[in-house]
């Protein structure tokens, strides 16, 4: 259903999702509006799940960009809006369906990875588009545009000329080392799962900082690649990027006999030193 909604403007699918989650389209629209205002899209009001015209159904370019930016924090959203084609297995007596994304920016623009086309007589041709280059995610919104593809390309080109990527951390960097209780090794390194970059505009003072969300210690055993924390990139008190912190290696738990052997060895060295 989600791929049908996003790739080929499946308004019927939005109704099915709305009724499944909230019981009705009206109830779901109220949830949508509340969530929009929660994330900063304060000039938006939804009365349906499809975007079809209504005097009380409205938004702004800024709010649509806010909503899209929030969506990119969800890997499932990112995967769906950047998918060019999707194969849908059907009933054995009916030919399988092949969905093709109506967003031509996925083919037209280098790094294009979203988001959604839209059209009604009242709103005109609208496009929320996006692209990711060198870890920098930009979003463009054009409303009632006769040349929405060209306008979107021009806006994204302008954006990428104004900003450059500054790497905060590389994949595999050791971010923190923590003790391992009852482990055969005393400590384990926590490494960044992914590289993180931040957008920096020319002449801008770098206002980004990192925050480590990880325990002070862990109990053995620990498996290599196990998620033990998060590295957050913050700007103006808000999280703007993050990656998991993984155990760099496995640490087995000490056996009782190994522990006993170490204790007796310590006593022996003390008595006969």
C-alpha positions as CSV (number, residue, x, y, z in Angstrom):
1,X,0.0,0.0,0.0
2,X,2.7,2.4,0.9
3,X,4.6,1.9,-2.4
4,X,1.3,2.4,-4.2
5,X,0.7,5.7,-2.3
6,X,4.1,7.1,-3.0
7,X,5.1,5.8,-6.4
8,X,1.9,6.2,-8.3
9,X,-0.3,8.5,-6.3
10,X,-2.7,5.8,-5.0
11,X,-5.4,7.9,-3.3
12,X,-7.4,4.8,-2.5
13,X,-4.4,3.4,-0.7
14,X,-4.2,6.5,1.5
15,X,-7.8,5.8,2.5
16,X,-7.1,2.2,3.4
17,X,-4.1,3.2,5.5
18,X,-6.1,6.0,7.3
19,X,-9.0,3.7,8.1
20,X,-6.6,1.0,9.3
21,X,-4.7,3.3,11.6
22,X,-7.3,5.7,12.9
23,X,-10.7,4.1,12.0
24,X,-11.6,6.9,9.6
25,X,-10.1,9.4,7.2
26,X,-11.3,12.3,9.4
27,X,-9.6,10.9,12.5
28,X,-6.4,10.2,10.6
29,X,-6.4,13.7,9.2
30,X,-6.5,15.1,12.7
31,X,-3.5,12.9,13.6
32,X,-1.7,14.2,10.6
33,X,-2.4,17.8,11.5
34,X,-1.3,17.3,15.1
35,X,1.9,15.6,14.0
36,X,2.6,18.4,11.4
37,X,2.4,21.1,14.1
38,X,4.5,19.0,16.5
39,X,7.4,19.0,14.0
40,X,7.1,22.7,13.2
41,X,4.7,22.7,10.2
42,X,2.4,25.2,11.9
43,X,0.7,26.6,8.8
44,X,-0.7,23.2,7.7
45,X,-4.2,21.7,8.1
46,X,-5.2,18.3,6.8
47,X,-8.8,17.2,6.4
48,X,-8.2,14.1,4.3
49,X,-5.4,11.6,3.6
50,X,-5.1,12.1,-0.1
51,X,-4.5,15.8,-0.6
52,X,-7.7,16.4,-2.7
53,X,-8.9,20.0,-2.5
54,X,-10.9,21.3,0.5
55,X,-11.1,24.9,1.8
56,X,-9.8,23.7,5.2
57,X,-7.0,21.5,3.7
58,X,-3.9,23.6,3.2
59,X,-0.1,23.9,3.6
60,X,2.9,25.9,2.6
61,X,6.1,25.2,0.7
62,X,8.0,25.7,4.0
63,X,5.8,23.2,5.8
64,X,6.1,20.6,3.1
65,X,9.9,20.9,3.3
66,X,9.6,20.5,7.1
67,X,7.5,17.4,6.7
68,X,9.8,15.9,4.1
69,X,12.9,16.6,6.3
70,X,11.2,14.8,9.2
71,X,10.3,11.9,6.9
72,X,14.0,11.4,5.9
73,X,14.7,10.6,9.6
74,X,12.9,7.3,8.9
75,X,14.9,4.8,6.8
76,X,11.6,3.2,5.5
77,X,10.4,6.5,4.2
78,X,13.8,7.2,2.6
79,X,13.7,3.8,0.9
80,X,10.2,4.2,-0.4
81,X,10.5,7.8,-1.8
82,X,13.8,6.9,-3.5
83,X,12.5,3.7,-5.2
84,X,12.3,4.0,-8.9
85,X,10.3,0.8,-9.6
86,X,8.5,-1.8,-7.5
87,X,7.4,-5.2,-8.4
88,X,4.1,-6.3,-6.9
89,X,3.3,-10.1,-6.9
90,X,-0.4,-10.6,-7.8
91,X,-2.9,-13.4,-7.9
92,X,-1.6,-16.4,-9.8
93,X,-4.3,-15.9,-12.4
94,X,-3.4,-12.2,-12.9
95,X,-0.2,-10.7,-14.3
96,X,2.1,-9.2,-11.7
97,X,2.1,-5.5,-11.3
98,X,5.1,-3.2,-12.0
99,X,4.9,0.2,-10.4
100,X,7.0,3.0,-11.7
101,X,7.7,6.2,-9.7
102,X,6.1,9.3,-11.2
103,X,8.9,11.4,-9.8
104,X,11.2,11.9,-12.8
105,X,13.8,13.6,-10.6
106,X,15.0,10.2,-9.6
107,X,16.3,9.8,-13.1
108,X,16.9,13.5,-14.0
109,X,19.0,14.6,-11.1
110,X,22.2,13.2,-9.8
111,X,21.6,12.1,-6.2
112,X,17.9,12.5,-6.6
113,X,16.1,10.5,-3.8
114,X,12.6,11.8,-3.5
115,X,9.9,12.8,-2.7
116,X,6.5,13.2,-4.3
117,X,4.6,14.7,-7.2
118,X,1.1,16.2,-6.9
119,X,-1.6,17.8,-9.1
120,X,-5.1,19.1,-8.7
121,X,-6.8,21.8,-10.7
122,X,-6.8,24.1,-7.6
123,X,-3.1,23.5,-6.7
124,X,-1.6,23.1,-10.1
125,X,1.6,21.0,-10.7
126,X,3.5,20.6,-7.4
127,X,6.6,18.7,-6.6
128,X,8.6,18.1,-3.4
129,X,11.9,16.9,-4.6
130,X,15.2,16.0,-2.9
131,X,18.7,14.9,-3.5
132,X,21.6,13.7,-1.4
133,X,25.2,14.4,-2.4
134,X,28.2,13.7,-0.2
135,X,26.0,13.1,2.8
136,X,24.1,16.4,2.3
137,X,20.4,16.1,2.0
138,X,18.6,19.0,0.3
139,X,14.9,19.4,-0.3
140,X,13.1,21.6,-2.8
141,X,9.4,22.5,-3.0
142,X,7.6,24.1,-5.9
143,X,3.9,24.7,-6.0
144,X,1.7,25.6,-9.0
145,X,4.7,25.4,-11.3
146,X,4.3,24.9,-15.1
147,X,7.9,23.9,-15.2
148,X,8.3,22.0,-12.0
149,X,11.1,19.7,-13.1
150,X,13.3,22.6,-14.4
151,X,12.4,24.8,-11.4
152,X,13.3,22.0,-9.0
153,X,16.6,21.3,-10.7
154,X,17.5,25.0,-10.6
155,X,16.7,25.2,-6.9
156,X,18.7,22.1,-6.0
157,X,21.6,23.3,-8.1
158,X,21.6,26.6,-6.3
159,X,21.5,24.8,-2.9
160,X,24.4,22.6,-3.6
161,X,26.5,25.6,-4.8
162,X,25.9,27.3,-1.5
163,X,26.8,24.5,0.8
164,X,29.6,22.0,1.2
165,X,29.9,18.8,3.2
166,X,32.1,18.9,6.3
167,X,32.8,15.4,7.6
168,X,32.2,15.0,11.3
169,X,33.1,11.3,11.6
170,X,34.3,8.6,9.3
171,X,32.9,5.0,9.2
172,X,34.7,2.9,11.7
173,X,36.1,5.7,13.8
174,X,36.5,4.9,17.5
175,X,34.2,7.2,19.3
176,X,34.4,5.8,22.9
177,X,36.0,3.0,24.8
178,X,34.0,1.4,27.7
179,X,34.8,-1.2,30.3
180,X,33.4,-4.7,30.0
181,X,32.3,-6.3,33.2
182,X,33.2,-10.0,33.6
183,X,34.8,-10.0,30.2
184,X,37.9,-11.8,29.0
185,X,39.0,-8.3,27.9
186,X,38.8,-5.3,30.1
187,X,37.2,-3.0,27.5
188,X,35.7,-2.6,24.1
189,X,35.9,0.1,21.5
190,X,32.7,1.6,20.1
191,X,33.0,2.6,16.5
192,X,30.7,4.6,14.2
193,X,28.6,2.5,11.9
194,X,28.4,5.2,9.2
195,X,30.2,8.3,8.2
196,X,28.4,11.6,9.1
197,X,28.7,14.9,7.3
198,X,27.1,18.2,8.0
199,X,26.2,21.1,5.7
200,X,28.3,24.2,6.1
201,X,27.5,27.5,4.2
202,X,30.3,29.8,3.2
203,X,31.3,32.1,6.0
204,X,29.1,30.3,8.5
205,X,30.5,29.6,12.0
206,X,30.4,25.9,12.6
207,X,27.6,25.4,15.2
208,X,27.5,21.7,15.1
209,X,28.6,19.5,18.0
210,X,28.5,15.8,18.8
211,X,26.9,14.0,21.6
212,X,27.5,10.4,22.6
213,X,24.6,8.3,23.9
214,X,26.2,5.2,25.3
215,X,26.5,3.4,28.6
216,X,29.6,3.9,30.8
217,X,30.1,0.1,30.9
218,X,28.6,-3.1,29.6
219,X,28.4,-6.7,30.8
220,X,30.0,-9.5,28.9
221,X,29.4,-11.2,26.6
222,X,29.5,-8.7,23.7
223,X,29.2,-9.5,20.1
224,X,31.2,-7.8,17.3
225,X,28.8,-5.4,15.5
226,X,26.4,-5.2,18.4
227,X,24.8,-1.8,18.8
228,X,25.9,-0.3,22.1
229,X,25.0,3.3,21.6
230,X,24.4,6.3,19.3
231,X,26.5,9.2,18.1
232,X,24.3,12.3,17.6
233,X,25.2,15.4,15.7
234,X,23.4,18.4,17.2
235,X,22.7,21.9,15.9
236,X,21.0,24.6,18.0
237,X,19.9,21.9,20.5
238,X,18.4,19.7,17.8
239,X,19.5,16.3,16.5
240,X,20.3,16.7,12.8
241,X,22.2,13.4,12.1
242,X,23.0,10.2,13.9
243,X,24.7,6.8,13.6
244,X,24.8,3.7,15.7
245,X,27.9,2.9,17.7
246,X,29.0,-0.7,17.3
247,X,31.2,-3.0,19.3
248,X,34.5,-3.2,17.4
249,X,35.1,-6.8,18.5
250,X,33.6,-9.6,20.4
251,X,34.3,-10.0,24.1
252,X,33.5,-13.3,25.7
253,X,32.4,-13.7,29.3
254,X,34.9,-15.0,31.8
255,X,34.3,-18.5,32.9
256,X,34.2,-19.3,36.6
257,X,37.3,-21.4,36.3
258,X,39.2,-18.7,34.5
259,X,38.1,-16.2,37.1
260,X,39.2,-18.5,39.9
261,X,42.5,-19.1,38.2
262,X,43.2,-15.4,38.0
263,X,42.3,-14.9,41.6
264,X,44.5,-17.7,42.8
265,X,47.4,-16.5,40.5
266,X,47.1,-13.1,42.2
267,X,47.2,-14.6,45.6
268,X,50.3,-16.7,44.6
269,X,52.1,-13.7,43.3
270,X,51.3,-11.8,46.5
271,X,52.6,-14.5,48.8
272,X,55.7,-15.4,46.9
273,X,56.8,-12.1,45.4
